[in-house]
C-alpha cells in the first residue's frame, strides 16, 4: 500500500524527519510517500498558522491523486485541516493527535501530552477533549518554538525533558505523548530514559492507516464527510472549487 505523508508546513527537514519515523515502523510492502506543502507557514504554531496551512495541504492531496495513494497522514500534531481533508479524500486520512491519544489510551489510564508553545497547548487540549480523552490526559507546553527542534544547540531537548519529568511527578502520567511532529525522532530515546511508553503521533498514525486499509475501511461519505457541493470559488481559491457532486 502507499501512504501519503503530508507535512502542512513548508519546512522540508521536518518532512524528512517524519518520513524516517514512518518508514521505521511501516510494514513490508508499505510505501511511505513524504510531501512538503509548497505554500504556507514554515511552522504551525496556533490557529492563524493552521488556517493558512490548509490550502497548501489540500493542494498536495489533490495534486497527488493521479499517482494514487491508499491513505493519507497529516504530519502536524494540531491535526491541521483534518476535517476538510476527510471531506475531500476518498481514502482514510489520519491526524497525529487523534492517532496518538487513541494509542496512548490502549497503554495507560492517565497520560500527558507534551507539546511546544502555550498557544499550541490550548489548541491540543481542545482536541484531546474532543477525542474523548479529556478525563485521562493532561496537555503541557515546554516553551519550545517548533523550529528550535531543528537546532541541536537550541536547548529544546533539555526543555522537553524537564517538562516530561514534571508530567511524571506532578500529573501521575503513566505514558507520554509527544505533541509535535518535530519531536518524532526522540520517542525511542525518551522511552528508554524514563521507562514509560512514549507515543509518537507519526508512528501511531502509520500503523492505524495500515490497519484501516487492510480492513478495507475508509471515511464514511454519508453526512458530515460527504464530498463538498460543487459551487464557484473566487480569486486565489478558484483552483479549489469542487468539481464533483456530493455523495
TORGU-931342 format. One line per field, with one value per residue (C-alpha): residue number from 1; residue in three letters; y, x, z. Coordinates in steps of 0.001 Angstrom, whole numbers, always signed. Layout:
<rs>
k = (NUM | ...)
r = (ALA | ...)
c2 = (Y | ...)
c1 = (X | ...)
c3 = (Z | ...)
</rs>
This chain:
<rs>
k = (1 | 2 | 3 | 4 | 5 | 6 | 7 | 8 | 9 | 10 | 11 | 12 | 13 | 14 | 15 | 16 | 17 | 18 | 19 | 20 | 21 | 22 | 23 | 24 | 25 | 26 | 27 | 28 | 29 | 30 | 31 | 32 | 33 | 34 | 35 | 36 | 37 | 38 | 39 | 40 | 41 | 42 | 43 | 44 | 45 | 46 | 47 | 48 | 49 | 50 | 51 | 52 | 53 | 54 | 55 | 56 | 57 | 58 | 59 | 60 | 61 | 62 | 63 | 64 | 65 | 66 | 67 | 68 | 69 | 70 | 71 | 72 | 73 | 74 | 75 | 76 | 77 | 78 | 79 | 80 | 81 | 82 | 83 | 84 | 85 | 86 | 87 | 88 | 89 | 90 | 91 | 92 | 93 | 94 | 95 | 96 | 97 | 98 | 99 | 100 | 101 | 102 | 103 | 104 | 105 | 106 | 107 | 108 | 109 | 110 | 111 | 112 | 113 | 114 | 115 | 116 | 117 | 118 | 119 | 120 | 121 | 122 | 123 | 124 | 125 | 126 | 127 | 128 | 129 | 130 | 131 | 132 | 133 | 134 | 135 | 136 | 137 | 138 | 139 | 140 | 141 | 142 | 143 | 144 | 145 | 146 | 147 | 148 | 149 | 150 | 151 | 152 | 153 | 154 | 155 | 156 | 157 | 158 | 159 | 160 | 161 | 162 | 163 | 164 | 165 | 166 | 167 | 168 | 169 | 170 | 171 | 172 | 173 | 174 | 175 | 176 | 177 | 178 | 179 | 180 | 181 | 182 | 183 | 184 | 185 | 186 | 187 | 188 | 189 | 190 | 191 | 192 | 193 | 194 | 195 | 196 | 197 | 198 | 199 | 200 | 201 | 202 | 203 | 204 | 205 | 206 | 207 | 208 | 209 | 210 | 211 | 212 | 213 | 214 | 215 | 216 | 217 | 218 | 219 | 220 | 221 | 222 | 223 | 224 | 225 | 226 | 227 | 228 | 229 | 230 | 231 | 232 | 233 | 234 | 235 | 236 | 237 | 238 | 239 | 240 | 241 | 242 | 243 | 244 | 245 | 246 | 247)
r = (UNK | UNK | UNK | UNK | UNK | UNK | UNK | UNK | UNK | UNK | UNK | UNK | UNK | UNK | UNK | UNK | UNK | UNK | UNK | UNK | UNK | UNK | UNK | UNK | UNK | UNK | UNK | UNK | UNK | UNK | UNK | UNK | UNK | UNK | UNK | UNK | UNK | UNK | UNK | UNK | UNK | UNK | UNK | UNK | UNK | UNK | UNK | UNK | UNK | UNK | UNK | UNK | UNK | UNK | UNK | UNK | UNK | UNK | UNK | UNK | UNK | UNK | UNK | UNK | UNK | UNK | UNK | UNK | UNK | UNK | UNK | UNK | UNK | UNK | UNK | UNK | UNK | UNK | UNK | UNK | UNK | UNK | UNK | UNK | UNK | UNK | UNK | UNK | UNK | UNK | UNK | UNK | UNK | UNK | UNK | UNK | UNK | UNK | UNK | UNK | UNK | UNK | UNK | UNK | UNK | UNK | UNK | UNK | UNK | UNK | UNK | UNK | UNK | UNK | UNK | UNK | UNK | UNK | UNK | UNK | UNK | UNK | UNK | UNK | UNK | UNK | UNK | UNK | UNK | UNK | UNK | UNK | UNK | UNK | UNK | UNK | UNK | UNK | UNK | UNK | UNK | UNK | UNK | UNK | UNK | UNK | UNK | UNK | UNK | UNK | UNK | UNK | UNK | UNK | UNK | UNK | UNK | UNK | UNK | UNK | UNK | UNK | UNK | UNK | UNK | UNK | UNK | UNK | UNK | UNK | UNK | UNK | UNK | UNK | UNK | UNK | UNK | UNK | UNK | UNK | UNK | UNK | UNK | UNK | UNK | UNK | UNK | UNK | UNK | UNK | UNK | UNK | UNK | UNK | UNK | UNK | UNK | UNK | UNK | UNK | UNK | UNK | UNK | UNK | UNK | UNK | UNK | UNK | UNK | UNK | UNK | UNK | UNK | UNK | UNK | UNK | UNK | UNK | UNK | UNK | UNK | UNK | UNK | UNK | UNK | UNK | UNK | UNK | UNK | UNK | UNK | UNK | UNK | UNK | UNK | UNK | UNK | UNK | UNK | UNK | UNK | UNK | UNK | UNK | UNK | UNK | UNK)
c2 = (+0 | +3645 | +6092 | +9791 | +11647 | +15346 | +17978 | +21001 | +23384 | +24282 | +23051 | +20112 | +18930 | +18287 | +16259 | +14103 | +13579 | +12397 | +10159 | +8425 | +7690 | +6479 | +4132 | +2719 | +1255 | +636 | -2969 | -4670 | -3657 | -252 | +2680 | +6000 | +8960 | +12143 | +15509 | +19053 | +21767 | +24279 | +27242 | +28423 | +28929 | +27442 | +26027 | +25721 | +27311 | +28154 | +28865 | +31529 | +29395 | +26396 | +28211 | +29438 | +25969 | +24261 | +25368 | +24011 | +20742 | +20301 | +21195 | +18373 | +15866 | +16917 | +17026 | +13561 | +11870 | +10849 | +8871 | +7123 | +6575 | +4271 | +6520 | +9932 | +11216 | +14898 | +15312 | +18027 | +17394 | +20156 | +17863 | +20809 | +20590 | +17064 | +17535 | +19238 | +16535 | +13761 | +15527 | +15834 | +12404 | +9015 | +7217 | +7212 | +10385 | +10378 | +13170 | +12787 | +13956 | +11687 | +8698 | +9320 | +9811 | +6765 | +4714 | +6084 | +5129 | +1476 | +1725 | +3854 | +5062 | +8526 | +10164 | +13596 | +15230 | +17415 | +19966 | +23134 | +26568 | +27620 | +28631 | +25085 | +23617 | +25251 | +24050 | +20492 | +20419 | +21173 | +18352 | +15869 | +16706 | +16394 | +12947 | +11823 | +11731 | +14897 | +12914 | +10838 | +13226 | +16477 | +18709 | +20597 | +23200 | +23057 | +26605 | +25420 | +27166 | +24418 | +25394 | +25149 | +21388 | +21532 | +23154 | +20823 | +23807 | +25397 | +23595 | +22318 | +18712 | +19811 | +21830 | +18872 | +16502 | +18882 | +19050 | +15263 | +14923 | +17347 | +15361 | +12112 | +13653 | +16114 | +14564 | +10934 | +10287 | +6620 | +7399 | +10406 | +11591 | +13816 | +16684 | +17832 | +16117 | +17708 | +15519 | +12236 | +11272 | +11497 | +8929 | +5825 | +7671 | +9194 | +5877 | +4282 | +7112 | +7276 | +3691 | +4546 | +4316 | +7356 | +7695 | +9460 | +10512 | +9749 | +6120 | +5669 | +7120 | +4848 | +1686 | +2835 | +3760 | +305 | -1304 | +663 | -107 | -3794 | -3939 | -2369 | +609 | +4263 | +7505 | +7496 | +9729 | +9868 | +13064 | +15206 | +13876 | +13828 | +15279 | +19083 | +20568 | +21959 | +25758 | +28620 | +29543 | +33035 | +34565 | +32695 | +29901 | +29207 | +26112 | +24512 | +24586 | +21111 | +19525 | +16503 | +16006 | +15366 | +11700)
c1 = (+0 | +1026 | +620 | +930 | +2625 | +1870 | +3696 | +1354 | +4179 | +6901 | +9994 | +11377 | +13708 | +10685 | +9087 | +12196 | +12301 | +8669 | +9358 | +12235 | +9964 | +7174 | +9412 | +10901 | +7534 | +5887 | +5182 | +6964 | +5125 | +4050 | +5475 | +5705 | +5427 | +6573 | +5363 | +6084 | +3498 | +4543 | +2745 | +2050 | +3958 | +7357 | +5886 | +2395 | +2005 | -1601 | -4810 | -3541 | -707 | -3022 | -5681 | -3146 | -1595 | -4828 | -4867 | -1338 | -2298 | -5379 | -3375 | -918 | -3730 | -5321 | -2138 | -1035 | -4312 | -3233 | -323 | -2710 | -2427 | -4302 | -4282 | -3001 | -1442 | -1320 | +2063 | +1130 | +20 | -2595 | -4470 | -4409 | -7137 | -8132 | -11881 | -11501 | -9102 | -11504 | -14249 | -12049 | -10392 | -11868 | -9226 | -8632 | -6992 | -5351 | -4158 | -1268 | -3074 | -6078 | -3862 | -1510 | -4087 | -6027 | -2828 | -1925 | -5399 | -4569 | -1416 | -2157 | -5032 | -3500 | -1068 | +347 | +818 | +3937 | +3866 | +5749 | +4252 | +1337 | -767 | -397 | -1163 | -4594 | -5401 | -4262 | -6097 | -9290 | -8519 | -7843 | -11208 | -12922 | -11385 | -12863 | -9637 | -10078 | -10628 | -7475 | -4970 | -3245 | -1503 | +1686 | +3718 | +7511 | +8077 | +9852 | +9246 | +8788 | +11759 | +14094 | +13578 | +15630 | +18567 | +20626 | +22170 | +18855 | +18390 | +14993 | +15593 | +16527 | +13299 | +11298 | +12874 | +12209 | +8522 | +8292 | +9797 | +7213 | +4448 | +5618 | +5927 | +3018 | +444 | +994 | +1416 | +1804 | +2712 | +3898 | +2651 | +4986 | +2816 | +4697 | +5762 | +9186 | +9722 | +9187 | +12873 | +13094 | +10460 | +12633 | +15356 | +12894 | +11124 | +14446 | +15327 | +12015 | +10800 | +7241 | +5547 | +6353 | +3957 | +4927 | +1969 | +3646 | +4355 | +902 | -791 | +1165 | +95 | -3525 | -3547 | -2210 | -4907 | -7730 | -6504 | -6022 | -9566 | -10944 | -12307 | -12376 | -14001 | -17795 | -19186 | -22617 | -23316 | -20514 | -17729 | -19801 | -17975 | -18259 | -21047 | -19972 | -20029 | -17859 | -14753 | -13401 | -9935 | -6936 | -9251 | -10677 | -8494 | -10122 | -13658 | -15278 | -15935 | -17998 | -21411 | -21639 | -22007)
c3 = (+0 | -497 | +2387 | +1605 | +4476 | +4052 | +6075 | +6017 | +6854 | +4362 | +6243 | +4262 | +7036 | +9263 | +6466 | +6197 | +9967 | +9909 | +6901 | +8708 | +11687 | +9416 | +7436 | +10635 | +11662 | +8282 | +7342 | +4465 | +1330 | +2684 | +751 | +2591 | +207 | +2005 | +715 | +1899 | +1365 | -1258 | +320 | +3826 | +7083 | +7908 | +11119 | +12565 | +15976 | +16729 | +14881 | +12449 | +11075 | +10905 | +8904 | +6354 | +6035 | +4970 | +1284 | +783 | +2446 | +263 | -2852 | -2117 | -1539 | -4832 | -6908 | -5728 | -6614 | -10155 | -8638 | -6265 | -2522 | -167 | +2907 | +3930 | +7142 | +8080 | +9750 | +12242 | +15813 | +15547 | +13098 | +10719 | +8075 | +9109 | +8707 | +5316 | +4135 | +5140 | +3221 | +143 | +84 | -780 | +1322 | +5099 | +6430 | +9849 | +12116 | +14531 | +17657 | +17193 | +16357 | +19268 | +22009 | +20809 | +21004 | +24444 | +25646 | +24981 | +27091 | +30149 | +32279 | +32587 | +30184 | +29401 | +26013 | +25975 | +23179 | +22201 | +22993 | +25190 | +22176 | +20868 | +24290 | +24339 | +20818 | +21544 | +24866 | +22957 | +20512 | +23318 | +24875 | +21516 | +21043 | +24370 | +26398 | +28462 | +31655 | +31197 | +29657 | +30523 | +27990 | +28866 | +26960 | +27093 | +25770 | +22621 | +19269 | +16689 | +14533 | +17547 | +17397 | +14192 | +16014 | +18220 | +20019 | +20988 | +24310 | +23150 | +24244 | +27767 | +27992 | +26696 | +29198 | +32066 | +31160 | +30848 | +34313 | +35711 | +33995 | +35544 | +39003 | +39126 | +36775 | +37702 | +33987 | +33091 | +29476 | +27479 | +24104 | +22087 | +20920 | +17826 | +14602 | +15073 | +18165 | +16350 | +16315 | +20119 | +21093 | +21436 | +23344 | +25807 | +26319 | +27262 | +29643 | +31506 | +31351 | +30335 | +26919 | +24762 | +21856 | +18646 | +16506 | +13181 | +14085 | +15599 | +12514 | +10147 | +11958 | +12176 | +8492 | +7603 | +9734 | +8087 | +4581 | +5417 | +6787 | +3633 | +5582 | +4602 | +5670 | +5501 | +2780 | +4390 | +6299 | +7687 | +5435 | +2237 | -761 | -949 | -3045 | -6434 | -6439 | -7691 | -5692 | -6392 | -6636 | -5278 | -4122 | -7605 | -8038 | -5007 | -6412 | -6085 | -9469 | -8401 | -6901 | -3188 | -2181)
</rs>
